[in-house]
Amino acid sequence: MSRGSRNPLTIIIVGAVFVVCLGGLFALAYFFPSVQLITFVIGVFVLIGIVGGMRAIMGNFWAYIYTTPFVAFALLGVVMLGEDMALTKVGEPTEVVVLEDHLEQKTERDSTGSHQVYTHEYTLERTDGTPVDERMIYRGKQGFDGFSEGDTITVLIDPAGEAPVQPAEEIDVDADIGVIAIGVVTSGIVFIICGIVVLVRWTRRPPQMVR
């Protein structure tokens, strides 16, 4: 007997939840760009929930393999798009000098063990000598490509301080839309295939015994 759900409605429900979560994450990233880290954390929980739901429906471990990358791609795309659109809307192009690149390294532990977390904090100064109050943040080991301490670059700065400072060349709305399109289309294909599998299970249900 096949494991997993035999009700096609379960796939539709998970798919609907996925679409709603995409919209919610975009709204959160767009209207509250200052809580970037929180948005990513929520996105991770959404990913775990959607993939876990598909695992329960399909009834096998392979659901993790063929669902996770595509769903993650779509979720990452909407977060990136929301943040980039928010910064494009309010950010002012400003030429700055990179004064310092401070790298912080921490060891974090979770259920999978311990791993290293790297955070670059860039101290910036306008070309007229005025300091930029907010530091530019990059989470990763290598930091931003293409510039280092002493370089003059163009960044987008939100006068209200709500959106994070970002290099202007890193803002690419068209690329974000492309990421979303790929993620949504591939996720949709996976959902359709899984839906067909569940529908076949439903049509092959053993007849109930009537006494």
Residue pairs with C-beta under 8 A, 6 or more apart in sequence:
2 59
2 201
3 59
3 60
4 56
4 57
4 58
4 59
4 60
4 198
4 201
5 11
5 56
5 57
5 58
5 59
5 198
5 201
6 198
6 201
6 202
6 205
7 198
7 202
8 195
8 198
8 199
8 202
10 53
10 57
10 198
11 57
11 191
11 194
11 195
11 198
12 195
14 50
14 53
14 54
14 57
14 191
15 188
15 191
17 49
17 50
17 53
18 50
18 71
18 74
18 187
18 191
21 46
21 50
21 75
22 74
22 75
22 78
22 184
23 78
25 39
25 42
25 43
25 46
25 75
25 78
25 79
25 82
26 78
26 79
26 81
26 82
27 82
28 35
28 38
28 39
28 42
28 82
29 36
29 39
29 78
29 79
29 80
29 81
29 82
29 83
29 86
30 82
30 83
30 85
30 86
31 86
32 39
32 162
33 82
33 83
33 86
33 87
33 158
33 162
33 163
33 164
34 161
34 162
34 163
34 164
36 83
36 164
39 79
39 82
39 83
40 79
43 75
43 76
43 79
46 75
47 68
47 71
47 72
47 75
50 67
50 71
51 63
51 64
51 67
51 68
51 71
54 63
54 67
54 194
55 61
55 63
55 64
55 67
57 63
57 194
57 198
58 194
58 197
58 198
63 194
66 190
67 187
67 190
70 183
70 186
70 187
70 190
71 183
71 187
72 183
73 179
73 182
73 183
73 186
73 187
74 179
74 180
74 183
74 184
74 187
75 183
76 179
76 183
77 176
77 177
77 179
77 180
77 181
77 182
77 183
77 184
78 180
80 176
80 179
81 173
81 176
81 177
81 179
81 180
83 163
83 164
84 171
84 172
84 173
84 176
85 173
86 163
87 156
87 158
87 163
87 164
87 166
87 171
88 156
88 171
88 173
90 158
90 159
90 160
90 162
90 163
91 156
91 157
91 158
91 163
91 166
91 171
92 156
92 157
92 158
92 159
93 154
93 155
93 156
93 168
94 126
94 132
94 154
94 155
94 156
94 157
95 126
95 127
95 152
95 153
95 154
96 124
96 125
96 126
96 127
96 132
96 152
96 153
96 154
96 155
97 124
97 125
97 126
97 127
97 150
97 151
97 152
98 122
98 123
98 124
98 147
98 148
98 149
98 150
98 151
98 152
98 153
99 123
99 124
99 125
99 149
100 122
100 123
100 149
101 120
101 121
101 122
101 143
101 148
101 149
102 120
102 121
102 122
102 123
103 118
103 119
103 120
103 121
103 143
104 118
104 119
104 120
104 121
105 116
105 117
105 118
106 116
106 117
106 119
107 114
107 115
107 116
107 117
108 114
108 115
108 116
108 117
109 115
116 141
117 139
118 139
118 140
118 141
119 137
119 138
119 139
120 137
120 138
120 139
120 140
120 143
120 144
121 135
121 136
121 137
122 135
122 136
122 137
122 138
122 144
123 131
123 132
123 135
124 131
124 132
124 135
124 136
124 155
124 165
125 131
125 132
126 132
127 152
132 157
132 165
133 161
134 157
134 161
134 164
134 165
135 165
136 155
136 164
136 165
136 166
136 167
137 164
137 165
138 144
144 167
144 170
146 169
147 153
147 167
153 167
153 168
154 167
154 168
154 169
155 165
155 166
155 167
155 168
156 163
156 165
156 166
156 167
156 168
156 171
157 165
158 164
158 165
